[in-house]
Amino acid sequence: MNENEKKEIQSATFERLLKHLDERKDLQNIDLMNLANFCRNCLSRWYREEAEKKGITISDSKARERVYGMPYSEWKEKYQK
């Protein structure tokens, strides 16, 4: 596997994780944090931090929107218990 293939696979895996989390809106962040020691907010922070390493500025709200699939405030209102 070359480096480009590795990155394509990692990208597809990340997209699949986001899709899985989107399909499981019943899974609350606190439950995810308790079970796996990370949550959607962690993913959005990691996304922003990795972008910064590449010299790309992404706001926290835009990173969260990428992970949540909608503005965080909207997700919170609809799905957070």
C-alpha distances in whole Angstrom, upper triangle without the diagonal:
4,7,8,6,6,10,11,10,12,15,15,16,18,20,20,22,24,25,26,28,30,31,32,34,37,34,36,34,37,36,32,33,35,32,29,30,29,30,30,31,29,26,28,29,25,24,27,26,23,24,27,24,23,27,27,30,30,33,33,35,32,29,31,32,28,28,31,31,34,36,37,40,40,38,40,43,42,40,41,43
4,6,5,6,9,10,11,12,14,16,17,18,20,21,23,25,26,27,29,30,32,33,35,38,36,37,35,37,37,33,34,36,34,30,31,29,30,30,31,29,26,27,28,24,23,26,25,21,22,25,22,21,24,25,28,28,32,32,34,31,28,31,31,27,27,31,31,34,36,36,40,40,38,40,43,42,40,41,44
4,5,5,6,9,10,10,12,14,15,16,18,20,21,23,24,26,27,29,30,32,33,36,34,35,33,35,35,31,31,34,32,28,29,27,28,27,28,26,23,24,24,21,20,22,21,17,18,21,18,17,20,21,24,25,28,29,30,28,25,28,28,25,25,28,28,31,33,33,37,37,35,37,41,40,38,39,41
4,5,5,6,9,10,10,12,14,15,16,18,20,21,23,24,26,27,29,30,32,35,33,34,32,35,35,31,32,34,32,29,30,27,28,26,28,26,22,23,24,21,19,21,21,17,18,20,18,16,20,20,23,24,27,28,29,26,24,26,26,23,23,27,26,29,31,32,36,36,34,36,39,38,37,37,41
4,5,5,6,9,10,11,12,14,15,16,18,20,21,22,24,26,27,29,31,33,31,33,31,34,33,30,31,33,31,28,29,27,27,26,28,26,22,24,25,22,20,23,23,19,20,23,21,19,23,23,26,25,29,29,30,27,25,27,27,23,23,26,26,29,31,32,36,35,33,36,39,37,36,37,40
4,5,5,6,9,10,11,12,14,15,16,18,20,21,23,24,26,27,29,32,29,31,29,31,31,27,28,30,28,24,25,23,24,24,25,23,20,21,22,19,18,21,20,17,18,21,19,18,21,21,24,24,27,27,28,26,23,25,26,22,21,25,25,28,30,30,34,34,32,34,37,36,34,35,37
4,5,5,6,9,10,10,12,14,15,16,18,20,21,22,24,26,27,30,28,29,27,30,30,26,26,29,27,24,24,22,23,21,23,21,17,19,20,16,15,17,17,14,15,18,16,15,18,18,21,20,23,24,25,22,20,22,22,19,19,22,22,25,27,27,31,31,29,31,34,34,32,33,36
4,5,5,6,9,10,11,12,14,15,16,18,20,21,22,24,26,29,27,29,27,30,30,26,27,30,28,25,26,23,23,22,23,22,18,19,21,18,16,19,19,16,16,20,19,17,20,19,22,21,24,25,25,22,20,22,22,18,18,21,21,24,26,27,31,30,28,31,34,33,31,32,35
4,5,5,6,9,10,10,12,14,15,16,18,20,21,22,25,27,25,27,26,29,28,24,25,28,25,22,24,22,22,21,23,21,18,19,21,18,17,20,20,17,18,21,20,19,23,22,24,23,26,25,26,24,21,22,22,19,18,21,21,24,27,27,31,30,28,30,33,32,30,31,34
4,5,5,6,9,10,10,12,14,15,17,18,20,21,23,26,23,25,23,26,25,21,22,25,23,19,21,18,19,18,19,18,14,16,17,14,13,17,17,14,15,18,17,17,20,19,21,20,23,22,23,21,18,19,20,16,16,19,19,23,25,25,28,28,26,28,31,30,28,29,31
4,5,5,6,9,10,11,12,14,15,16,18,20,22,25,23,24,22,25,25,21,23,26,24,21,22,19,18,17,18,17,13,15,17,14,12,15,16,13,14,17,17,15,19,17,19,18,20,20,21,18,16,17,17,14,13,17,16,20,22,22,26,26,24,26,29,28,26,27,30
4,5,5,6,9,10,10,12,14,15,16,18,20,23,22,24,23,26,25,21,23,26,24,21,22,20,19,17,20,19,15,16,19,17,14,18,19,16,17,21,20,19,22,20,22,21,23,22,23,20,18,19,18,15,14,17,16,20,22,23,27,26,23,26,29,27,26,27,30
4,5,5,6,9,10,10,12,14,15,17,19,21,19,21,20,23,22,18,20,23,20,17,19,17,16,15,18,17,13,15,18,15,14,18,18,16,17,21,20,20,23,22,23,21,23,22,23,20,17,18,18,15,13,16,16,20,22,22,26,25,23,25,28,26,24,25,28
4,5,5,6,9,10,11,12,14,15,17,20,18,19,18,21,20,16,18,21,19,16,17,14,14,12,15,13,10,12,14,12,10,14,15,13,14,18,18,18,20,19,20,18,19,18,19,17,14,14,15,11,10,13,13,17,19,19,23,22,20,22,25,24,22,23,25
4,5,5,6,9,10,10,12,14,16,19,18,19,18,22,21,18,20,23,21,18,20,17,15,13,16,16,12,13,16,14,12,15,17,15,16,20,20,19,22,19,20,18,20,19,19,16,14,14,14,10,9,12,11,15,18,18,22,21,18,21,24,22,21,22,25
4,5,5,6,9,10,10,12,15,17,16,18,18,21,20,17,19,22,20,17,19,17,15,14,17,17,13,15,18,16,15,18,20,18,19,23,23,23,25,23,24,21,23,21,21,19,17,16,16,13,11,13,13,17,20,20,23,22,19,22,24,22,20,22,24
4,5,5,6,9,10,11,13,15,13,15,14,17,16,13,15,18,16,14,16,13,12,10,14,13,10,12,15,14,13,17,18,17,18,21,22,22,25,22,23,20,21,19,19,18,15,14,15,12,10,11,12,16,18,18,21,20,17,19,22,21,18,19,22
4,5,5,6,9,10,11,14,13,14,13,17,17,14,16,19,17,15,17,13,11,9,12,13,9,11,14,13,12,15,17,16,17,20,21,21,23,21,21,18,19,17,16,15,12,11,11,9,6,8,8,12,15,14,18,17,14,16,19,18,16,17,20
4,5,5,6,9,10,14,13,15,15,19,18,15,18,21,19,18,19,17,14,12,15,16,13,14,18,17,15,19,21,20,20,24,25,24,26,24,24,21,21,20,19,17,15,14,13,11,9,10,9,13,16,16,19,18,15,17,20,17,16,18,20
4,5,5,6,9,11,10,13,14,17,15,13,16,18,16,15,17,15,13,12,15,16,13,15,18,18,17,20,22,21,22,25,26,26,29,26,26,23,24,21,21,20,17,16,16,14,11,11,12,15,18,17,20,19,15,18,20,18,15,17,19
4,5,5,7,9,8,10,10,14,13,10,13,16,14,13,15,12,10,8,12,13,11,13,16,16,15,18,20,20,21,24,25,26,28,25,24,21,21,19,18,17,15,13,13,12,9,8,10,13,15,14,17,16,12,14,17,15,12,13,16
4,5,6,9,9,11,12,16,15,13,16,19,18,17,18,16,12,10,13,15,13,14,17,18,16,19,22,21,22,25,26,26,28,25,24,21,21,19,17,16,15,13,12,11,9,7,7,10,13,13,15,13,10,13,15,13,11,13,16
4,6,8,9,12,14,17,16,14,18,20,18,18,20,18,15,13,17,18,16,17,21,21,20,23,25,25,25,28,30,30,31,29,28,25,25,22,21,20,19,16,15,15,12,11,11,13,16,16,18,16,13,15,17,14,12,14,16
4,5,6,9,11,14,12,11,15,16,15,15,17,15,13,12,15,17,15,17,20,20,20,23,25,25,26,29,30,31,32,30,29,25,25,22,21,21,19,16,16,16,13,11,12,14,17,16,18,16,12,14,16,13,10,12,14
4,5,7,9,12,12,11,14,16,16,16,18,15,12,11,14,16,15,16,19,20,20,22,24,25,26,28,30,30,32,29,28,24,23,20,19,19,18,15,14,15,12,9,11,12,14,13,14,12,9,10,12,9,6,8,11
4,6,9,11,10,11,14,15,15,16,18,16,13,13,16,18,17,18,21,22,23,25,27,28,29,31,33,33,35,32,31,27,26,23,21,22,21,17,18,18,15,13,15,16,17,15,16,15,11,12,13,10,7,8,9
4,7,8,7,7,10,11,11,12,14,12,10,10,13,15,15,16,19,20,20,23,24,25,26,29,30,31,33,30,29,26,25,21,21,21,19,16,17,18,14,12,15,16,18,15,17,16,12,12,15,13,9,9,10
4,5,5,6,9,10,11,12,13,11,9,9,11,13,14,15,17,19,20,21,23,24,26,27,29,31,32,29,28,24,23,19,19,20,18,15,16,17,14,12,15,16,16,13,15,15,11,10,13,12,8,7,7
4,5,5,6,8,10,10,10,8,5,6,8,10,11,12,14,15,17,18,20,21,23,24,26,28,29,27,25,22,20,17,17,18,16,13,15,16,12,11,15,16,16,12,14,15,12,10,14,14,10,8,10
4,5,5,6,9,10,9,9,7,10,10,11,14,15,16,18,19,21,22,24,25,26,28,30,31,29,28,25,23,19,19,21,19,16,18,19,16,15,19,19,19,15,16,18,15,13,16,16,13,10,10
4,5,5,6,8,9,9,8,11,13,13,15,17,18,19,21,23,24,25,27,28,30,32,33,31,30,27,25,22,22,23,21,18,20,21,17,16,19,20,21,18,19,20,16,15,17,17,13,11,11
4,5,5,6,7,6,5,8,11,10,12,14,15,16,18,20,21,22,24,25,26,28,30,28,27,24,23,20,20,21,18,16,18,18,14,14,17,19,20,17,19,19,16,15,18,18,14,13,13
4,6,5,4,5,5,9,10,9,11,14,14,15,17,19,19,21,23,24,25,27,29,27,26,24,22,19,20,21,18,16,19,19,15,16,19,20,20,17,19,21,17,16,19,20,16,14,15
4,6,6,8,9,13,13,13,15,18,18,18,21,23,23,24,27,28,28,31,32,31,30,27,26,23,23,25,22,20,23,23,19,19,22,24,24,20,22,23,20,19,22,22,18,16,15
4,6,8,9,13,15,14,15,18,19,18,21,23,23,24,27,28,29,31,33,31,31,28,27,24,25,26,23,21,23,23,19,19,22,24,25,22,24,25,21,20,23,23,19,17,17
4,5,8,11,13,11,12,15,16,15,18,20,20,21,23,25,25,27,29,28,28,25,25,22,23,24,20,19,21,20,17,18,21,23,24,21,23,24,21,20,24,23,20,18,19
4,7,11,11,9,11,14,14,14,17,19,18,19,22,23,23,26,28,27,26,24,23,20,22,23,19,18,21,20,17,18,21,23,23,20,23,24,21,20,23,24,20,18,19
4,7,8,6,7,11,11,10,13,15,15,16,19,20,21,23,25,23,23,20,20,16,18,19,16,14,17,16,13,14,18,19,20,17,20,21,18,17,21,21,18,16,18
4,5,5,6,9,10,11,12,14,15,17,19,20,21,23,25,23,22,19,18,15,15,16,13,11,14,14,10,11,14,16,16,13,16,17,14,14,17,17,14,13,15
4,5,5,6,9,10,10,12,14,15,17,18,20,21,23,20,19,16,15,12,12,13,10,8,10,10,7,7,11,12,13,10,13,14,11,12,15,15,13,12,15
4,5,5,6,9,10,11,12,14,15,17,19,20,21,19,17,14,13,9,10,12,9,7,10,11,8,9,12,13,12,9,12,14,12,12,15,16,14,13,16
4,5,5,6,9,10,10,12,14,15,17,19,20,18,17,15,14,11,13,14,10,9,13,12,10,11,15,16,16,13,16,18,16,15,19,20,18,16,19
4,5,5,6,9,10,10,12,14,15,17,18,17,16,13,14,11,12,12,9,8,11,10,7,10,13,15,15,13,17,18,15,16,20,20,18,17,20
4,5,5,6,9,10,11,12,14,16,17,14,13,10,10,7,9,9,5,5,8,7,6,8,11,12,12,11,14,16,14,15,18,19,17,17,20
4,5,5,6,9,10,11,12,14,15,14,12,10,10,7,10,10,7,8,11,11,10,12,15,16,15,13,16,18,17,17,20,21,20,19,22
4,5,5,6,8,10,11,13,14,13,13,11,12,10,13,13,9,10,13,12,10,14,16,18,17,16,19,21,19,20,23,24,22,21,24
4,6,5,6,9,10,11,13,11,11,9,10,9,11,10,6,9,11,9,9,12,14,15,15,15,18,20,18,19,23,23,22,22,25
4,6,5,6,9,10,11,8,8,6,7,7,10,9,6,9,11,10,11,14,15,16,15,15,18,20,19,20,23,24,23,22,26
4,5,5,6,9,10,9,9,9,10,10,13,12,10,12,15,13,14,17,18,20,19,18,21,23,22,23,26,27,26,25,28
4,5,5,7,9,9,10,10,12,12,15,14,11,14,16,14,14,17,19,20,20,20,23,25,23,24,28,28,27,27,30
4,5,5,6,5,7,7,10,11,14,12,10,13,15,12,14,17,18,19,19,19,22,24,23,24,27,28,27,27,30
4,5,5,5,6,8,10,12,15,13,11,15,17,15,16,20,21,22,21,21,24,26,25,26,29,30,29,29,32
4,5,7,9,11,14,15,18,16,14,18,20,18,18,22,23,24,24,24,27,29,28,29,32,33,32,31,34
4,6,9,11,14,16,19,16,15,18,20,17,19,22,23,24,24,24,27,29,28,30,33,33,32,32,36
4,7,10,13,15,18,16,15,18,20,18,20,23,23,24,24,24,27,29,28,30,33,34,33,33,36
4,6,10,13,15,12,12,15,16,15,17,20,20,21,20,21,24,25,25,27,29,30,30,30,33
4,7,10,12,10,10,14,14,14,16,19,19,19,18,18,21,23,23,24,27,28,28,28,31
4,7,8,6,6,10,11,10,13,15,15,15,14,15,17,19,19,20,23,24,24,24,28
4,5,5,6,9,10,11,13,14,15,14,12,12,15,17,17,18,21,22,22,22,25
4,6,5,6,9,10,11,12,14,13,11,10,12,15,15,15,18,20,19,19,22
4,5,5,6,9,10,10,11,10,7,7,9,12,12,13,15,17,17,17,20
4,5,5,6,9,10,10,9,8,9,12,13,13,15,17,18,19,19,23
4,5,5,6,9,10,10,10,10,13,14,14,15,18,19,18,18,22
4,5,5,6,8,8,7,6,10,11,10,11,14,15,15,14,18
4,5,5,5,5,5,6,9,10,9,11,14,14,14,15,19
4,6,5,7,8,9,13,13,12,14,17,17,16,17,21
4,6,8,9,9,13,13,11,13,16,15,14,15,18
4,5,7,7,10,9,7,10,12,12,11,12,15
4,7,8,11,10,8,12,14,13,12,14,18
4,6,8,7,7,10,11,11,12,13,17
4,6,5,6,9,10,11,12,13,17
4,5,5,6,9,10,10,10,14
4,6,5,6,9,10,10,13
4,5,5,6,8,10,13
4,5,5,6,7,11
4,6,5,5,8
4,6,6,9
4,6,9
4,6
4
